[in-house]
Amino acid sequence: MELVKLLAVFCIIILVMWLKRPLMAAIVAACVGTVVLYQLPLDVAWGALVKGATGNTTIQAIAVLYCITFLQRMMEKRKNLSNCQVALNGIFNNRRINASVAPFLLGCLPAASTVLICGPIVRESVGDYLSTEEKAAVTSFFRHVSESFLPTYTGIFIAIGLTNGAVTASSFVLGMLPMVAALFLTGYLVYLRKIPKDTGMVSDQSKGYYWKLLLQSAWAIALAIFLILAFKLPVVAAVLICIGINVFVNHFTWEEIVPFFSAAFEPRLIANTFSVMIFKELLAATGVIETLPGFFTSLPIPTFLVFALIFFFGSIVAGSQAIIVLCMPMAMASLAGGPALSLFILLMSMNYVAMQISPIHICLTLCAEDYKIPLSSLVAKSVPMVVVFTVLSFIYYAVLRVVGL
């Protein structure tokens, strides 16, 4: 009966999203449904709400989101992001690299509008060698590669927090590097190999000039990632260090910095984060999560496959953060203290790749509008890449299991 109630809560999310309501509305409806279906006492529900809104994981997630957006505003002000493409042209003179690496670098900071910057770069790099729909798929796919593994993204940050220490940010990033290579390989096999390498550009500067331009454009992103991996700094601390250094390196005046304090505030994203964390605590208060491992292990298919399917289809209909909050604690509990990295990487890969064809993914909508094509056309051209990467994800999971991770 408890599982039927959980399914009903999950269906509430799907229904509200199907009605084209925002993620926050779906999560709020699911919170109300959880309280009603499980008949949670008001004091328990209120305690879960307070814990979800003020808990350490929630506060950290909000802080990360704000700091990253602040740094992005600084980089946009100095045109660091657009200069990445200019530098790559001068260094590699390779259409395939421009169409993949430039969107990847631009996507290292979480903002839906970044896809609009990537579009012109891809169009110029690809020319007429791909159709409009294929160019849109390439733009969206490579812009989101960074979203598959960087803990600067809220969904990943929340997911890592939900493992209760079983997976760290550094172990996840390092473990995902082969899958990042798999993403580039996927895009190459499906589309990029159709594009000739040479751009026809005649550089008017030395290679050293363009390498310097690339370093000037992307150093803040690279430094933040380095500080997280090498020194295991919290994401907020790493980004704040980069912001502080950036003020002096790029000679920002106080008058330039002041507007960033408000521009970095993204009410919709912050509200979504609060809502999903409150939902997580309400679900935990029901006690249903602790009953699920036994149920899943009794199914006639492997437990890892059960969760992989849930994450894939759940992400498509309910969104990335919603399915992470709903199912990641269950998946970790099913391991009974065993190695967690392999399953975590598989589920995050399923979560990532499903969002590349999800109609509720705002970046896809923006990309389709930028290319002036139906969203369905973008999704259709993304499906081949989704299939290839999904196969590679299961192969990598098997390898990690063999080595005991």
Secondary structure, 3 states (H helix, E strand, C coil): CHHHHHHHHHHHHHHHHHCCCCHHHHHHHHHHHHHHHCCCCHHHHHHHHHHHHHCHHHHHHHHHHHHHHHHHHHHHHCCHHHHHHHHHHHHHCEHHHHHHHHHHHHCCCCCCCHHHHHHHHHHHHHCCCCCHHHHHHHHHHHHCHHHHCCCCCHHHHHHHHCCCCCCCHHHHHHHHHHHHHHHHHHHHHHCHHHCCCECCCCCCCCHHHHHHHHHHHHHHHHHHHHHHHHHCCCHHHHHHHHHHHHHHHCCCCHHHHHHHHHHCCCHHHHHHHHHHHHHHHHHHHHCCHHHHHHHHHCCCCCHHHHHHHHHHHHHHHHCHHHHHHHHHHHHHHHCCCCCCHHHHHHHHHHHHHHHCCCCCCHHHHHHHHHHCCCHHHHHHHHHHHHHHHHHHHHHHHHHHHHCCC
